[in-house]
Amino acid sequence: MKETYPLFLKINARTRVIYNSLQWIIQVQTNPKARWKNIYFIASDLKMLWASLEEIGVSPPKKLAKAINNPSLTFKAWFNKKHPSGSYTT
């Protein structure tokens, strides 16, 4: 059975950020028919997520970057706000 995780952010056609209950996961796709490949697992904060995206040569959309006014927001704090029960269903 194929497990899918919720989408946190679609950067472009070949880069996205998904998440599970432990972390954000940056994925890339080499071509439209290829499988998504996990390249970074970030459980710290948005600042590290942005830095990881910049390291692979992509930036989050400016509108989103401006909307997020707390780059020190941790994954755990974000997840608990989005999923108060502490879990989610896929």
DSSP file (Angstrom, degrees, kcal/mol; ACC not computed):
  #  RESIDUE AA STRUCTURE BP1 BP2  ACC     N-H-->O    O-->H-N    N-H-->O    O-->H-N    TCO  KAPPA ALPHA  PHI   PSI    X-CA   Y-CA   Z-CA
    1    1 A M              0   0    0      0, 0.0     2,-0.4     0, 0.0     0, 0.0   0.000 360.0 360.0 360.0 130.4    0.0    0.0    0.0
    2    2 A K        -     0   0    0      1,-0.0     2,-0.4     2,-0.0     0, 0.0  -0.653 360.0-145.2 -81.9 128.2    1.4    3.4   -1.0
    3    3 A E        -     0   0    0     -2,-0.4     2,-0.4     2,-0.0    -1,-0.0  -0.797  14.7-167.0 -95.8 133.3    1.5    5.9    1.9
    4    4 A T        -     0   0    0     -2,-0.4    -2,-0.0    86,-0.1     0, 0.0  -0.911   5.0-152.2-118.8 148.6    0.9    9.5    1.1
    5    5 A Y        -     0   0    0     -2,-0.4    15,-0.1     1,-0.1    85,-0.0  -0.841  30.8 -91.5-116.4 154.6    1.5   12.5    3.3
    6    6 A P        -     0   0    0      0, 0.0    13,-1.6     0, 0.0     2,-0.4  -0.285  41.1-113.0 -64.0 148.8   -0.2   15.9    3.3
    7    7 A L  E     +A   18   0A   0     11,-0.2    11,-0.3     1,-0.2     3,-0.1  -0.696  31.6 177.3 -82.7 129.1    1.2   18.7    1.2
    8    8 A F  E    S-     0   0A   0      9,-3.1     2,-0.3    -2,-0.4    10,-0.2   0.821  70.4  -7.1 -93.6 -44.2    2.6   21.6    3.1
    9    9 A L  E     -A   17   0A   0      8,-2.2     8,-3.1    51,-0.0     2,-0.7  -0.939  51.8-148.5-159.3 128.1    3.8   23.7    0.2
   10   10 A K  E     +A   16   0A   0     -2,-0.3     6,-0.2     6,-0.2     3,-0.1  -0.904  17.7 178.9 -97.9 115.4    4.2   23.3   -3.6
   11   11 A I  E     -     0   0A   0      4,-1.7     2,-0.3    -2,-0.7     5,-0.2   0.928  63.2 -36.6 -81.7 -50.1    7.2   25.3   -4.7
   12   12 A N  E >  S-A   15   0A   0      3,-1.9     3,-0.9    46,-0.0    -1,-0.3  -0.861  80.0 -67.5-157.7-171.4    7.1   24.5   -8.4
   13   13 A A  T 3  S+     0   0    0     -2,-0.3     3,-0.1     1,-0.2    -2,-0.0   0.736 132.3  32.0 -63.2 -21.6    6.2   21.5  -10.6
   14   14 A R  T 3  S+     0   0    0      1,-0.1    15,-1.8    16,-0.1     2,-0.4   0.334 113.2  60.2-120.2   6.8    9.3   19.6   -9.4
   15   15 A T  E <   +AB  12  28A   0     -3,-0.9    -3,-1.9    13,-0.2    -4,-1.7  -0.994  56.0 154.2-139.0 131.0    9.7   20.7   -5.8
   16   16 A R  E     -AB  10  27A   0     11,-2.2    11,-3.0    -2,-0.4     2,-0.5  -0.960  33.2-132.8-147.7 165.5    7.3   20.3   -2.9
   17   17 A V  E     +AB   9  26A   0     -8,-3.1    -9,-3.1    -2,-0.3    -8,-2.2  -0.989  27.0 173.4-124.1 122.4    7.2   20.1    0.9
   18   18 A I  E     -AB   7  25A   0      7,-2.6     7,-3.2    -2,-0.5     2,-0.3  -0.585  13.1-151.3-112.0 179.5    5.1   17.4    2.5
   19   19 A Y  E     - B   0  24A   0    -13,-1.6     5,-0.2     5,-0.3     2,-0.2  -0.995  14.5-170.6-151.3 157.7    4.9   16.5    6.2
   20   20 A N        -     0   0    0      3,-2.1     3,-0.1    -2,-0.3   -15,-0.0  -0.577  57.4 -75.5-126.4-163.4    4.2   13.7    8.6
   21   21 A S  S    S+     0   0    0     -2,-0.2     3,-0.1     1,-0.2    58,-0.0   0.552 128.7  41.4 -76.9  -3.8    3.8   13.8   12.4
   22   22 A L  S    S-     0   0    0      1,-0.3     2,-0.3    57,-0.0    -1,-0.2   0.693 118.9 -17.9-111.9 -26.0    7.6   14.2   12.9
   23   23 A Q        -     0   0    0     52,-0.1    -3,-2.1    -3,-0.1     2,-0.3  -0.990  61.3 -88.8-169.5 166.2    8.9   16.7   10.2
   24   24 A W  E     -BC  19  42A   0     18,-2.9    18,-2.7    -2,-0.3     2,-0.5  -0.720  40.4-153.2 -85.0 148.1    8.6   18.6    7.0
   25   25 A I  E     -BC  18  41A   0     -7,-3.2    -7,-2.6    -2,-0.3     2,-0.5  -0.980   3.6-148.5-129.5 119.0   10.0   16.6    4.0
   26   26 A I  E     -BC  17  40A   0     14,-2.2    13,-3.0    -2,-0.5    14,-1.3  -0.748  22.2-172.8 -85.9 129.4   11.4   18.3    1.0
   27   27 A Q  E     -BC  16  38A   0    -11,-3.0   -11,-2.2    -2,-0.5     2,-0.3  -0.930   9.0-167.7-123.4 147.7   10.8   16.3   -2.2
   28   28 A V  E     -BC  15  37A   0      9,-2.2     9,-3.1    -2,-0.4     2,-0.4  -0.915   8.8-152.1-128.7 159.8   12.1   16.7   -5.7
   29   29 A Q        -     0   0    0    -15,-1.8     7,-0.1    -2,-0.3     6,-0.0  -0.998   6.7-154.9-132.7 127.0   11.1   15.1   -9.0
   30   30 A T  S    S-     0   0    0      5,-0.4    -1,-0.1    -2,-0.4     6,-0.1   0.813  81.3  -3.1 -75.7 -29.6   13.6   14.7  -11.9
   31   31 A N  S >  S-     0   0    0      4,-0.1     3,-1.7   -17,-0.0    -1,-0.2  -0.962  83.1 -95.3-153.5 164.5   10.9   14.6  -14.6
   32   32 A P  T 3  S+     0   0    0      0, 0.0    -2,-0.0     0, 0.0    -1,-0.0   0.735 122.9  45.5 -58.8 -24.4    7.1   14.5  -14.6
   33   33 A K  T 3  S+     0   0    0      2,-0.1     2,-0.1    -4,-0.0    -3,-0.0   0.540  94.0  98.8 -95.1  -7.5    6.9   10.7  -14.7
   34   34 A A  S <  S-     0   0    0     -3,-1.7     2,-0.1     1,-0.1     3,-0.0  -0.366  80.2-104.2 -77.7 158.3    9.5   10.1  -12.0
   35   35 A R        -     0   0    0      1,-0.1    -5,-0.4    -2,-0.1     2,-0.2  -0.466  42.3 -97.1 -75.2 153.9    8.7    9.3   -8.4
   36   36 A W        -     0   0    0     -7,-0.1     2,-0.5    -2,-0.1    -7,-0.2  -0.538  38.7-148.8 -71.0 137.6    9.1   12.0   -5.8
   37   37 A K  E     -C   28   0A   0     -9,-3.1    -9,-2.2    -2,-0.2     2,-0.4  -0.943   8.6-132.5-114.3 126.4   12.4   11.7   -4.0
   38   38 A N  E     +C   27   0A   0     -2,-0.5   -11,-0.2   -11,-0.2     3,-0.1  -0.627  34.4 162.4 -74.2 127.4   12.9   12.7   -0.4
   39   39 A I  E     +     0   0A   0    -13,-3.0     2,-0.4    -2,-0.4   -12,-0.2   0.675  59.1  27.1-120.0 -26.8   16.0   14.9    0.0
   40   40 A Y  E     -C   26   0A   0    -14,-1.3   -14,-2.2     2,-0.0     2,-0.5  -0.999  52.9-162.6-138.9 143.2   15.6   16.7    3.3
   41   41 A F  E     -C   25   0A   0     -2,-0.4     2,-0.5   -16,-0.2   -16,-0.2  -0.984  16.6-173.2-122.1 116.4   13.9   16.0    6.6
   42   42 A I  E     +C   24   0A   0    -18,-2.7   -18,-2.9    -2,-0.5    -2,-0.0  -0.942  22.9 157.7-120.9 117.6   13.4   19.1    8.7
   43   43 A A        +     0   0    0     -2,-0.5    33,-0.5   -20,-0.2    32,-0.4   0.333  63.5  71.8-113.7   2.6   12.1   18.9   12.3
   44   44 A S  S    S-     0   0    0      1,-0.2    31,-2.3    30,-0.1    32,-0.3   0.860  97.4 -47.2 -86.8 -94.8   13.5   22.1   13.6
   45   45 A D  B  >  -D   74   0B   0     29,-0.3     4,-1.8    30,-0.1     3,-0.4  -0.848  47.6 -95.7-141.5 173.7   12.0   25.4   12.4
   46   46 A L  H  > S+     0   0    0     27,-1.8     4,-3.0    24,-0.3     5,-0.2   0.831 118.0  62.5 -61.7 -32.7   10.9   27.4    9.3
   47   47 A K  H  > S+     0   0    0     24,-2.3     4,-2.2     1,-0.2    -1,-0.2   0.913 106.6  44.5 -59.4 -42.4   14.2   29.1    9.1
   48   48 A M  H  > S+     0   0    0     -3,-0.4     4,-2.3    23,-0.3    -1,-0.2   0.860 111.2  54.0 -70.5 -35.4   15.9   25.8    8.5
   49   49 A L  H  X S+     0   0    0     -4,-1.8     4,-2.2     2,-0.2    -2,-0.2   0.947 110.7  45.7 -61.7 -47.9   13.3   24.7    6.0
   50   50 A W  H  X S+     0   0    0     -4,-3.0     4,-2.6     1,-0.2    -2,-0.2   0.916 112.3  51.7 -60.8 -43.6   13.8   27.9    4.0
   51   51 A A  H  X S+     0   0    0     -4,-2.2     4,-1.9    -5,-0.2    -1,-0.2   0.891 109.3  50.1 -61.3 -39.6   17.6   27.4    4.2
   52   52 A S  H  X S+     0   0    0     -4,-2.3     4,-1.1     2,-0.2    -1,-0.2   0.894 110.3  49.7 -66.6 -39.9   17.3   23.9    2.9
   53   53 A L  H ><>S+     0   0    0     -4,-2.2     5,-2.4     1,-0.2     3,-0.6   0.927 111.0  49.4 -63.7 -43.9   15.2   25.0    0.0
   54   54 A E  H ><5S+     0   0    0     -4,-2.6     3,-1.3     1,-0.2    -1,-0.2   0.850 103.5  61.6 -63.6 -33.3   17.7   27.7   -0.8
   55   55 A E  H 3<5S+     0   0    0     -4,-1.9    -1,-0.2     1,-0.3    -2,-0.2   0.828 105.6  46.0 -62.8 -32.1   20.5   25.1   -0.7
   56   56 A I  T <<5S-     0   0    0     -4,-1.1    -1,-0.3    -3,-0.6    -2,-0.2   0.372 126.6-101.2 -93.4   6.2   18.9   23.2   -3.5
   57   57 A G  T < 5S+     0   0    0     -3,-1.3     2,-0.3     1,-0.3    -3,-0.2   0.659  85.7 107.1  90.8  16.8   18.4   26.4   -5.5
   58   58 A V      < -     0   0    0     -5,-2.4    -1,-0.3    -6,-0.1    -2,-0.2  -0.923  47.8-156.3-125.3 155.0   14.7   27.1   -4.9
   59   59 A S        -     0   0    0     -2,-0.3     3,-0.1    -3,-0.1    -8,-0.0  -0.956  27.4-107.2-126.0 146.8   13.0   29.8   -2.8
   60   60 A P        -     0   0    0      0, 0.0     5,-0.1     0, 0.0   -49,-0.1  -0.384  56.9 -80.2 -65.3 151.8    9.5   29.8   -1.3
   61   61 A P     >  -     0   0    0      0, 0.0     4,-2.6     0, 0.0     3,-0.4  -0.252  38.8-125.9 -53.3 139.0    7.1   32.1   -3.1
   62   62 A K  H  > S+     0   0    0      1,-0.3     4,-2.5     2,-0.2     5,-0.2   0.861 109.5  57.1 -58.1 -37.8    7.6   35.7   -1.9
   63   63 A K  H  > S+     0   0    0      1,-0.2     4,-1.6     2,-0.2    -1,-0.3   0.911 111.0  43.0 -60.6 -41.6    4.0   36.0   -1.0
   64   64 A L  H  > S+     0   0    0     -3,-0.4     4,-1.8     2,-0.2    -2,-0.2   0.917 110.7  54.7 -70.8 -42.8    4.2   33.0    1.3
   65   65 A A  H  < S+     0   0    0     -4,-2.6    -2,-0.2     1,-0.2    -1,-0.2   0.891 111.4  45.7 -57.9 -39.9    7.6   34.1    2.8
   66   66 A K  H  < S+     0   0    0     -4,-2.5    -1,-0.2     1,-0.2    -2,-0.2   0.849 108.5  56.9 -70.7 -33.8    6.0   37.5    3.7
   67   67 A A  H  < S+     0   0    0     -4,-1.6     2,-1.1    -5,-0.2    -2,-0.2   0.808  93.3  73.6 -68.9 -29.0    2.9   35.8    5.1
   68   68 A I     <  +     0   0    0     -4,-1.8    -1,-0.1     1,-0.2    -4,-0.0  -0.750  58.9 174.3 -89.9 104.0    5.0   33.7    7.5
   69   69 A N        +     0   0    0     -2,-1.1    -1,-0.2     1,-0.2     3,-0.1   0.304  64.2  62.7 -94.9   9.8    6.0   36.3   10.1
   70   70 A N    >   +     0   0    0      1,-0.1     3,-2.2     3,-0.0   -24,-0.3  -0.653  50.9 171.6-135.7  80.0    7.7   33.8   12.5
   71   71 A P  T 3  S+     0   0    0      0, 0.0   -24,-2.3     0, 0.0   -23,-0.3   0.679  80.5  63.0 -64.6 -14.8   10.7   32.0   10.9
   72   72 A S  T 3  S+     0   0    0    -26,-0.2     2,-0.2   -27,-0.1    -3,-0.0   0.399  71.6 128.4 -89.4   5.1   11.5   30.5   14.3
   73   73 A L    <   -     0   0    0     -3,-2.2   -27,-1.8   -28,-0.1   -26,-0.2  -0.437  56.7-135.3 -59.9 124.0    8.2   28.6   14.3
   74   74 A T  B  >  -D   45   0B   0    -29,-0.2     4,-2.4    -2,-0.2   -29,-0.3  -0.412  12.6-119.0 -81.5 158.6    9.1   25.0   15.1
   75   75 A F  H  > S+     0   0    0    -31,-2.3     4,-3.4   -32,-0.4     5,-0.3   0.940 114.7  52.8 -59.4 -46.2    7.7   22.1   13.3
   76   76 A K  H  > S+     0   0    0    -33,-0.5     4,-2.6   -32,-0.3    -1,-0.2   0.906 110.5  46.5 -59.1 -44.0    6.2   20.7   16.5
   77   77 A A  H  > S+     0   0    0      2,-0.2     4,-1.6     1,-0.2    -1,-0.2   0.915 115.2  46.9 -64.8 -42.6    4.4   24.0   17.3
   78   78 A W  H  X S+     0   0    0     -4,-2.4     4,-2.3     2,-0.2    -2,-0.2   0.939 114.0  47.6 -62.8 -47.3    3.1   24.3   13.7
   79   79 A F  H  X S+     0   0    0     -4,-3.4     4,-3.1     1,-0.2     7,-0.2   0.912 110.7  50.9 -62.0 -44.4    2.0   20.6   13.7
   80   80 A N  H  < S+     0   0    0     -4,-2.6    -1,-0.2    -5,-0.3    -2,-0.2   0.834 111.3  48.9 -64.6 -31.7    0.2   20.9   17.1
   81   81 A K  H  < S+     0   0    0     -4,-1.6    -1,-0.2    -5,-0.2    -2,-0.2   0.904 117.2  40.8 -71.9 -41.5   -1.6   24.1   15.9
   82   82 A K  H  < S+     0   0    0     -4,-2.3    -2,-0.2     1,-0.3    -3,-0.2   0.842 129.6  28.9 -74.6 -34.4   -2.7   22.4   12.7
   83   83 A H    ><  +     0   0    0     -4,-3.1     3,-2.5    -5,-0.2    -1,-0.3  -0.698  67.0 176.9-128.9  77.6   -3.5   19.0   14.3
   84   84 A P  T 3  S+     0   0    0      0, 0.0    -1,-0.1     0, 0.0    -4,-0.1   0.758  79.8  62.3 -56.7 -26.0   -4.5   19.7   17.9
   85   85 A S  T 3  S-     0   0    0      2,-0.3     3,-0.1     1,-0.1    -5,-0.1   0.665 112.6-119.0 -74.3 -13.7   -5.3   16.0   18.5
   86   86 A G  S <  S+     0   0    0     -3,-2.5     2,-0.3     1,-0.3    -6,-0.1   0.463  84.1  64.7  90.3   1.3   -1.6   15.2   17.8
   87   87 A S        -     0   0    0     -7,-0.1     2,-0.3    -8,-0.1    -2,-0.3  -0.931  57.9-160.5-146.5 171.6   -2.3   13.0   14.8
   88   88 A Y        -     0   0    0     -2,-0.3     2,-0.4    -3,-0.1   -67,-0.1  -0.942  20.0-121.0-146.2 164.6   -3.7   13.2   11.3
   89   89 A T              0   0    0     -2,-0.3    -2,-0.0     1,-0.1     0, 0.0  -0.901 360.0 360.0-112.6 143.7   -5.1   10.7    8.8
   90   90 A T              0   0    0     -2,-0.4   -86,-0.1   -85,-0.0    -1,-0.1   0.419 360.0 360.0 -98.3 360.0   -3.7   10.1    5.3
